């Protein structure tokens, strides 16, 4: 450690429950008991946890509105050899929550940072989604404005990795309707709400069916929502031999366009897909 900062305190990034109060580690409790200051995104929420575990540490506010100002104050307190814990409203700090500025400052000044692992709604959602969890991208909350929503979905429509998104109950239907235009009605999606809480719900289905399911009962969409969306499958579909045989027979008597049109109707296949395949295989 740089000699200039060897007498600084330690910055702890402490994960807290996302719903169920029992989802907190012994280590998290120990750290929260022993630090000099807890920098909390929501003082109200952290007080609930501290009261349950009879912790009486000093609390200061660290939210998106005061993050820059409070980061300087936290740094000043660290310079006085005080240990500080960052906690978000729920779950793991810095994931769509404040804390990045002070963490960046600590790295720059070579001040010790200690992450205390624990609950995270995004990770809890993807591992229980039934969709590939080995490769994924986290995009946070879906934007509020329609123009921004379309821009996001257009970018993500070709994403091969599993996608993690957050959305609110009052906007979920609108966002899913826009999503269909870019992802298609049959894209696999898992809807999760109120993870770890009493009304926890996990529903894996197709995009169109999810909208119908949510519309059927308004209660289903109420709560904190995570969406896990299957990445785009770029594997090229193979056309069965019997379909190609049908085309070959028709081609003896008809032109290519008409042969493709009739073949696609007989086998319930997209005409453009069959036509491109025929051209690629030079069957014209």
Residue pairs with C-beta under 8 A, 6 or more apart in sequence:
1 110
1 112
2 109
2 110
4 109
5 79
5 109
5 110
5 111
7 81
8 78
8 79
8 81
8 109
8 111
8 112
9 36
9 77
9 78
9 80
9 81
9 82
9 83
9 84
9 111
10 78
10 83
10 84
10 111
10 112
10 113
10 114
11 74
11 78
11 83
11 84
11 86
11 102
11 103
11 106
11 111
11 112
11 113
11 114
12 31
12 35
12 83
12 84
12 85
12 86
12 113
12 114
12 115
12 116
13 85
13 86
13 92
13 93
13 94
13 99
13 103
13 113
13 114
13 115
13 116
14 28
14 31
14 32
14 85
14 86
14 87
14 93
14 116
14 118
15 24
15 25
15 28
15 91
15 92
15 93
15 116
15 117
15 118
15 119
15 120
16 24
16 28
16 45
16 46
16 49
16 87
16 88
16 90
16 91
16 118
16 119
17 23
17 24
17 49
17 90
17 91
17 118
17 119
17 196
18 90
18 91
18 119
18 120
18 121
18 124
18 195
18 196
19 90
19 194
19 195
19 196
19 197
19 200
19 224
20 196
20 197
21 48
21 49
21 52
23 118
23 119
23 196
24 49
24 53
24 118
24 119
25 116
25 117
25 118
27 116
28 116
28 118
29 53
29 55
31 85
31 116
32 38
32 49
32 50
32 53
32 55
32 57
32 85
32 87
33 53
33 55
33 57
34 83
35 57
35 83
35 84
35 85
36 57
36 58
36 77
36 82
36 83
36 84
37 57
37 58
37 59
37 60
37 74
37 77
37 82
37 83
37 84
37 85
38 46
38 50
38 57
38 58
38 59
38 60
38 84
38 85
38 87
39 59
39 60
39 61
39 62
39 70
39 74
39 84
39 85
39 86
39 87
39 99
39 102
40 46
40 59
40 60
40 61
40 62
40 87
40 88
41 61
41 62
41 63
41 87
41 88
41 89
41 93
41 97
41 98
42 63
42 88
42 89
43 59
43 61
45 89
45 90
46 59
46 87
47 59
49 55
50 56
50 57
50 59
57 85
60 70
60 73
60 74
61 70
62 70
62 71
62 74
62 86
62 98
62 99
62 102
63 98
64 98
67 98
67 99
67 101
68 101
70 102
71 101
71 102
71 105
74 84
74 102
75 102
75 105
75 106
75 109
77 84
78 84
78 106
78 111
85 116
86 93
86 94
86 99
86 102
86 103
87 93
88 94
88 95
88 97
88 98
88 99
89 97
90 119
90 121
91 97
91 118
91 119
91 120
91 121
92 117
92 118
92 119
92 120
93 99
94 100
94 103
95 120
95 122
95 138
96 140
96 141
96 166
103 113
105 111
106 112
106 113
107 113
119 196
121 166
121 195
121 224
121 226
122 138
122 164
122 166
122 226
124 195
124 196
125 164
125 190
125 192
125 195
125 226
125 228
126 133
126 136
126 162
126 164
126 228
127 133
128 190
128 192
128 202
129 162
129 190
129 192
129 202
129 204
129 228
130 190
130 204
131 162
131 188
131 190
131 204
131 228
131 229
131 230
132 162
132 230
132 231
133 162
135 160
135 161
135 162
135 231
136 161
136 162
136 163
136 164
137 159
137 161
137 162
137 163
137 164
138 164
139 152
139 156
139 163
139 164
139 165
140 165
140 166
141 165
141 166
141 167
141 168
142 149
142 152
142 165
142 166
142 167
142 171
142 175
143 149
143 151
143 152
144 171
146 174
146 178
149 175
149 178
150 178
150 182
153 178
153 179
153 181
153 182
153 183
154 182
156 163
156 182
156 183
156 229
157 182
157 183
157 232
158 232
159 231
159 232
160 231
160 232
160 234
161 231
162 228
162 229
162 230
162 231
163 227
163 228
163 229
163 231
164 226
164 227
164 228
165 226
165 227
165 229
166 224
166 225
166 226
166 227
167 175
167 225
167 227
168 225
169 193
169 221
169 222
169 223
169 225
172 214
172 221
172 225
173 211
173 214
173 215
173 221
176 207
176 210
176 211
176 214
177 211
179 207
179 229
180 207
180 208
180 211
183 207
183 229
184 207
185 206
185 207
185 208
186 206
186 207
186 208
187 206
187 207
187 229
187 230
188 204
188 205
188 206
188 207
188 229
188 230
189 204
189 205
189 206
189 207
189 210
189 227
189 228
189 229
189 230
190 202
190 203
190 204
190 205
190 227
190 228
190 229
191 201
191 202
191 203
191 204
191 205
191 210
191 213
191 214
191 225
191 227
192 200
192 201
192 202
192 203
192 225
192 226
192 227
192 228
193 199
193 200
193 201
193 220
193 221
193 222
193 223
193 224
193 225
193 226
194 200
194 201
194 223
194 224
195 224
195 226
197 223
199 222
199 223
201 220
201 223
203 210
203 213
203 220
205 213
213 220
214 220
214 221
237 273
239 269
239 274
239 277
240 267
242 267
243 263
243 267
243 269
243 274
244 283
246 263
246 266
246 267
247 259
247 260
247 263
247 274
247 278
247 283
248 283
250 258
250 259
250 262
250 263
251 259
251 283
251 284
254 262
256 275
256 278
256 284
257 275
260 271
260 274
260 275
260 278
261 271
263 269
263 274
264 270
264 271
264 274
278 284
